[in-house]
Structure formats: C-alpha cells, structure tokens
Amino acid sequence: MVDVGALRPMTVLVNAGNGAAGPTFDALAEELAKRGSPLRFVRMHHDPDGSFPNGIPNPLLPENQPASAAAVVAAGADFGVAWDGDFDRCFLFDNEGRFVPGEYVVGLLAEVFLAKEPGATIVHDPRVVWNTEAVVGAAGGRAQASRTGHAFLKQALRETGAVYGGEMSAHHYFRNFMACDSGMIPWLLVAELMGRSGRSLSDLVAAMRARFPSSGEINFVVPDSAEALAQVEAALASGAEVVDRLDGLSLSFADWRLNLRASNTEPLLRLNIETRGDVAALDARVAQVSGLIGGRRVH
C-alpha cells in the first residue's frame, strides 16, 4: 500500500489511547525499519489496558484532542496520529498540533491515490463534499457520493471499482484491502505524500481549510428527527440550487451547503455545514440552521 522509498526522515507522535492499536503498530514499525524506513516514532499511551487509565480513546471528541496536540508539539513531531479503541479509525494532528478534520484527510488520500492511478474513482460520504470534489476534479478523477456508514461505503467501492473511499468520521476504505477500512493505512499514505511533496502537513491542509471551511459535525437531541428535518427543508429548500436526499437532507446554495441526517448508530440528528471560503458566513449559517432544528445541542 505504501512506497517506503518515498518516505523521508520524520518524527511521528502515535497515541494508541491504551486501546488495541499498539501491538499492530509495533509490528508495522518493525517491518518498516527492516525495509529502510527513516520514520522515527514517539509512542504515547501505547500499552493496551481495558481500564483505559487515560480516558476512553475517541479522538473525535474535542476534549480528547489537546493531549495528543500538546504531545506533538512537545516532541517536535512532523505530525501526530491518534486511534480509537479498535483502531479502525485514525485521526491526524499537524506539525503545529492542530487537529486535521476528517474531510481534509479524505482530500489528502484522494490526492495520493489519483497520483498513483490517474482517473480513478474516489468514493466519499455526503456530509462535507466540496473539498473532496475539488481535489478529485483537479486531479482528473471521478468523485462518487455514497450513503454514510461502512456497509454503504464498502458496497460503493465494490460496485464502482473505486480505489479509495473516505468518510469525514475517519473511516477510510481501500480497494486493495478488500474494500475494508483500516486505521493504519491512512497515516502511512499521508507520510508518503509528505515525503513526495516535501511539504508539512499543516501546509498541505492550509489551502483546503481556507478554501472550504466547515463546521465539523454538530449533534442535536430532538424529540422527532423527521419533524426537525422537515422544518429545515420547509424553511430553506426553495432557495437551494440542489436538493439531495441520498442520506438525510443536503441543500446546496451558491456559497454554502448543509447536510442534516439522523445518525445510523445513535439517537441524534447530525448537522454539517460548509462554505466557500467564508468563515463568518459559516458561523451565521450554523446559528441559523441550529435555530430551525431546535432541540439540545451535544457533542
């Protein structure tokens, strides 16, 4: 999956969160070293421990991110990786300790694969799409939306022959990994991209952040998800350029876009909003749509 020869000397902070990632990571690190990899690793919370002495490993939660971010900076690392407990997801931190939102990681991995396989299909979830579509289009690939969830992404990869599929929730799927997701392959490919480009992770992501800022996933507890969706549609759909119901409700306007959907796994309504380069408008749209949804906002 990775061209070890393209890797350059880098320090990588890895946080297994006392979950299951540690032993698998060690096996990969040993094999990388045998193949001449110049990567150096700083391990954190590495040993599996079911009592989770450092908290439940879910790096997607904002309150869980500062520990990894601070460790990246303290180690002078080129980037950081943190896994959830069963390490089917991995989360990245740039060289300045900033968390890299999942939709930008999808863009990075799309860039990697389209360099390897020009014209390939890239599958993505429909929550935040503009950056992925822009990256794939610029590289001459084909972007294909799929419903959110591993069953749907895997099916889409198999039906389309896509080389890669990514979700903003940090699940990444690979045709050459039986169309399954992996929490180890993504960070290795990002290291390869950094080695080939000679650019830092913060630099690679900066233009994406600026061009397509997004809200991150905002969750609401509401009495009736269908009613809340209907309220948003009634208020906004008539002015939208595109109304899409592939997964919940997606409304696209000239300069902003929303996706609102009921979670597949939790009793929550999930909102994502993105704009074309306008952070102030992003905040205003989040406030507007949140008011239409009502309910109680949670992580």
N, C-alpha and C positions, 0 to 999 in steps of 0.2 A: 504493500500500500504506500510505502514511503521510500523515496530515494535518499538513502543515508548519505550518499556522496554530496548531496546538495546542502546538508546541514553545516552550519558554521558554529564556531565556539560561542556558546551561550550558557547562561545560568538560568535554570528554571526552578521556581519555587513550586513544590507539589504538596497539596493538602488533601490527604485521604479522609480526613474527618473521623478517624478511628472506625471507618467502615471497611468494606471488603476490598477496596481498590489496592491496598498496599502490596500484598503478595504478587498480584498480577503485574503491577507496575514494576516491582523489583525484577521479575522475570524478563520484562521488556527491556529494562535498563541494562541488565546483564547482557542480553543479546545485542543491543545497540553498541555497547562497549566492545564486544567481540568483533563487530563489523566496522570498528573505527570511528564511531560517532564521537564528535567533540563536545557533546552536551554534558553539562555539569548540573547535578540536581541537589537541591536543598529540600529535605523531607520535613514535613510538619504533621503532627497528629497521625503518624503513619501506621501504628500498630492496630490491627483490628481489636475492638473492645466493645462488646454488645451493651455495656453500661453507658457508652457514649459520654465519657467524662468531660468532653469539651462541647457538649450540646449535640442535638440531633443534626446530622450532616445534610443540610439542604441549602446550598449556596445561593439559591434563587431568592431566599428571604433577605431583605435588605439588612436586617440586624445581624445576619451571619457573615456578611461580606467584609466588614472592617478588619477582622483578624487576618484574613488572607491578604488583604490590601496592604496592611501595615508590614506583614512579613515579607512581601515582595520588595517593598522599599528598603526595609532593614537589611535584606540580603543583597541589595543592589542587583536584583534579578532582571533579566531581559523580559520575562513575563511570568505569570503565575497560572497554575491550574488547580482547581478545586473540584472534588467529586461529591456526588450524593452517596448515600449509603451502599447501594448496589452498583454504583459506578456505570450505570447505563447513560448517565448524563455527565458532561464535564463543562465547567464554567471557566472563563478566562479573565485574567487581570492583566492590564498592560504594564509597561515598564515604569509607569508613574503611579501604579497601584490602583488605577481606575478599573472598575468592573466593566466588562465589554458586553453590552446587551446581546441577547441571542440572535436577533435578526441580522446584526452585523457579522457575527460569526458565520451565519449561513452565506452571506455575501463573500466572505473570505474563502470559504471552502468551495463555493461555486467557481470563484476565480482560479483556485488551484486545479480543479478538475477540467475546466474548459481549456486551460493551458495544456493539459495532458491529452485531452480528447476534444478537439475543436468541433463545434456544432452539436455537442451533446445536450441531452435534456436534463434539466435540473428541476426536481420537484420541491415545492415549498408549501407550508401551511398558509391559510388565507388571512391570518391575523394582522401581520405587518408585511407588506409586499413590495412597496415602491423601491426600496434599496436593492432588494434581490432582483427585481425585474430590470432595473437599470444596469446592474453588474452583469447579469446574464446577457442582456441585449447588447451591451458594449463589447462583450467577448464573443459575440456571434452564436450564442447558444439559444436554447428554447426553454422558457420558464413555464412550468405546468403546476397549477394550484391543485391541492388535494385537501380534503377534509382533515381536520386536526385529529391526531391520535395514531398510535403505532400501527393498528390494523389497517387504517386507510393509507398511510404513507407507504407501508410495505406493499400493499396491493398496487398502488400507483407506480411504484418503482418496477414491479414485475410486469405490469401492463404496458408501460411506456418504454421499458428498457433504459430508464434514466440511470445515469452513472452515480447520482447522489441525490439525496433528499434531506431537507433540514427543516426543523421546527424551531421557532423562537424560544421554546421552552428548554432548549439544549439537547434535544434528541436529534441525532444525526445518523442517517441510514446510507448504506453503501452497497451498490450492486455487487461488488466483488467480495462482500461479506455476507452473502446470502440474502441481500436486501434487508439485513437487520441493522439495528442501531448498535453503536459502540461508544463508550466514553473514553477510550484510549486512542482511537484513530484520529479524532479531530485535532487534538493538541499536537500530535506528531506532524500532521499536514500543515498546520499553522507554522510550526517550526521550520518546515521545509520551505514554505512561502517566504518567511522572513530571511532564510538563508539565500534563496534565489534572488530576492529583490534587494537585499542589503538594507532594508528599511525596518524601523522599530514597529512594534505592534501598535503603539499609540499613533504613529504616523500613518500606518495602513488604515486605521479606523477613523482618523480625524475627518477626512473628507466625507465619509459616509454619515458620520454624526451631524456634520454641518448641513449636508445636502438634504437629508431626510431625518430630522429629529422625530422621536417617537415618545409616547407617554410611558412605555412599559405597561405590563398588564395590570389593570386595576380591577379588583374583585368587589362584588356587591352581594349582600344577602338581601333578597327581596321576597315579598310574600308570594308573588306569581311571576315567574320568568317570562312566560308567554305574554302576559299583560304589559310588562315593562318593555319588552321588545316592540310590541305593538305601539306603545306610546312614543317611542323614539322614531319608529317608522312613520307614524302619522304626522309628527312634527317636522321631519327633515327630508323624507324620501322624495317629495315633489320637487325639491330643488337640486337633487343629485343628478350627476351625469350618468352614473352607473349604479344600479341596484342589483346586488348579487346575494343569493340565498344558498350558496354552496355549503356554508357552515355558519348557521346563525344569520345575521344580517350584516352585510357590508354595503356601505354607502360611499361612493367616490365623488368628490367635488373637484373643482379646478385646482385648489391649493391645499386641500386636506381630505383625509379619508378616515373612516371608522369601521371597526368590526366589533360586533356585540353578539356574544354567543353564550349559551348555557354550557357549563362545564360537563365533560363526559364522566368525570370521576368524583366531583364534589357538588354540594348544593349551592352553587354560586353562579352568578352572572358575570362574565368576564368582558371587559372593555379594553380595546386598544385603539389609539388614535395616532396618526402620523400626519406630518405636514411637509410642504416643500420649502424647507429652509427657514421656517418662521417659528421660533421658539415661543414668542409672545402669543401668536395665534394658537399654538398648541395648548398653552395653558388656558386660554379663553375657551377653546373648544372642549377641553376636559371639563371645565366648570359647567359649560352649557349642557353637555350630554349627561353629566352626573346629576344635574338638576332634573332632567327629564326622566332618568331612571328612578330616582328616589332610593329608598332602601338604606341600608347601612353599609358604608364602605369599609372593607377589610383588606388585609394583605392579599 
